Amino acid sequence: MSLNIATVLREAAAAQPDRTCLVLGPRTVSYAEVDTESARLAAGVLSLGLERGDAVAVQLANSADFVFAYFGLMRAGLVMVPMNPLLREREVAHLLADSGARALLTGSPHLDEVAAAAGDLPVFVAGSGPVPEGCRSLTELYADEPFRDVVPTSSEDTAVLLYTSGTTGRPKGAELTHLQLVFNSINSGALFGFGPDDVSLAVVPFFHVYGLSLIGVAVRYVSTITVMERFDAAAAVEAMERDGVSIMFGVPTMYHALLQQDTSGRDLSRFRLAVSGGAAIPGEILREVEERYGVLLLEGYGLSESCATATFNRSFEDRRFLSIGKPIWGVEVVVVDGDGRRLPRGAEHVGELVVRGHNVMKGYRNNPEATAEALRDGWLHTGDLGYEDEDGYLFVVDRLKDLVIRGGYNVYPREIEEVLYAHPAISEAAVIGRPDDRLGEEVVAVVVLRPGAEATEADVIAFCKARLAAYKYPREVRLVPDLPKGSTGKILKKELR
């Protein structure tokens, strides 16, 4: 069966060529223009002698060029390797070598390092700044004559090679297929009631699976994307009013930042839906966002290895507060014990979430050992702990690797974080474990106070002690000015440890 994710753009451009696809500040780009520019880039890349299935690394920030590159590479039957523009030489070298990339499109602020890491590969540089010796401007890659065809790739061909964050070692490249990307765009659109009048605020990075998902669903339903190169809460509110944003895709730290903004006098009447992913959203933030912005905030769950989405809440009527919802169409998610046996429903039966369905990756490129560890008996083992309630709603308790075992008791950091976020003086919080000779591990809370608020370590401990079992509350609290975050705004507990 022939299937290519670029068909989503081709069909959208054919149906509504003049509709605005991208808004980039004062600049707008129509669907016809996105189709043509991606076809020009496809022609340019193919002129390098690349063939179907070859990999091309794309190290660009949120921009029109990223969208052109995504659909252009797909149109040409190539494999896209999205990369964070902030990666340094050693990191870039690993991803290029592991993926077997044949070319690199980059907008990195560390161009000299990236050029060194690329070696003899063709490197094309975005932007108007100087181009390092041996590299070429990305504008040169846009051919005069567009490649108007769409290479008839197989539905099972790898379309995107998405490298995981590498929190447990060197990044691994998850192979996602054209079928999975198409299904994700269709399923997500149906979940969120997408239509051509919707305007999505793109603040999550496009090089992340979350950002790629946003592009796919918006284009599939011929809607508009307001593109922000990087998240800034004040600029986001301004864009929401200016462009009539109806849907925002974000992570908890972004929604927390939005709560610090003064929205009085703003016309945000078109804002109907907030989507949260990437990490569990604290209940206090969820409640405040819905109340302040008068919007429905839905939480879901997924991984790079599950093509962004595995479960989701559907609507206000069909959701369970603080749950990750139910599996999306065509996907199974169950809770198993250490031996792979399915556990009964109920909060007392916590186990690992495993996923099976059309969304599960083919495997990790060039890493059969890691693939065998992640994909067992047809199930993707997520490393996340959770349970299923009596009505089939799933709840994530914590990451398996984040679990703190104190004196033989399992302590789930997310439960403690929910309590910390309820403290009136606390703005952000993360809970980790530290080695302890007597108990094995001790519970440590790292917190950021709200501007102008005051609280001592003893205050925070007493607050938790009054609300948690004796073995759970933190014995140590560290007050810090901010928490380390990754490219999507996710708190990096590995750095805290």
Order of alpha helices (4+ residues) and beta strands (2+ residues): alpha-beta-beta-alpha-beta-alpha-beta-alpha-beta-alpha-beta-beta-beta-beta-alpha-beta-alpha-beta-alpha-beta-alpha-beta-alpha-beta-beta-beta-beta-beta-alpha-beta-beta-beta-beta-beta-alpha-beta-beta-alpha-beta-alpha
